[in-house]
């Protein structure tokens, strides 16, 4: 049963912000989407996107030449370089320059003006940067893996996590794969959480070696699926829900209910040009997410992982 909650933020009508320069420049040759259209998408989706950006360090994928051209990740900035994008407390990561934070529509649109296509976030909030509040399993299909096999793989992962007592949520990646999320009460450190995620992937590869592989690399993944657990390390990031992807077609990462998997045919089922009606659904499929915070101690024991091994 869904918990009662406040209504989701209402997406804004799509319109190109007036300060966007070169709005007619095509940034995705496949779809013909322009810089202005992408900015209009982010103008409309900002109330939803910000629910996933606020209180987390953010990394920005900038593609000045558009999809197919060179791109780079920006994790730091000079003061005032991106209006509305905050410089976070350097104490969060003393070894580096201040990381970025976005808590306002202005910050989202400032990023869009500077050719940002993707928004990525850490797996912890600035309130407890040393203790992740989620695990993300990124299902990455190798060559020859078709969409139905990927959907079944996500369900198999869900079944294993359910077996060890963990509630899960799913979203499209907007690219090739699916993301399975486990919301956590932030108690364990990064090494323990990443080590646990690795143990889960190893267990799947042990049980189903014909379907899963525990090592990355194209040659290892032919006909099989690698579940990327390394996104659960300190300073690692994953594309945020409602972010577009810098791939042909400009797919969007969209939260789903598990029973919706059979109704979509690809990880980029929703794109910048087709996602409008889905915005009205918003994060409703994840209505229970905030109520599903859970510890890992029992799950670690059930899968045979000792967090001391990760210290």
Secondary structure, 3 states (H helix, E strand, C coil): CCCCCCCCCCCCCCCCCCCCCCCCCEEECCCCEEHHHHHHHHHHHHHHHHHHHCCCCEEEEECCCCCCCCCEEECCCCCCCCCCEEECCHHHHCCCCCCEEECCHHHHHHHHHCCEEEEEECCCCHHHCCCCCEEEEEEEECCCCCHHHHHHHHHHHHHHHHHCCCCCEEEECCCCCEEEEEEECCCCCHHHHHHHHHHHHHHHHHHCCCCEECCCCCHHHCCCEEEECHHHCCCCCEECCCCECCCCCCEECCEECHHHHHHCCCCCCCECCCCHHHHHHCCHHHCCHHHHCECCHHHHHHHCCCHHHHC
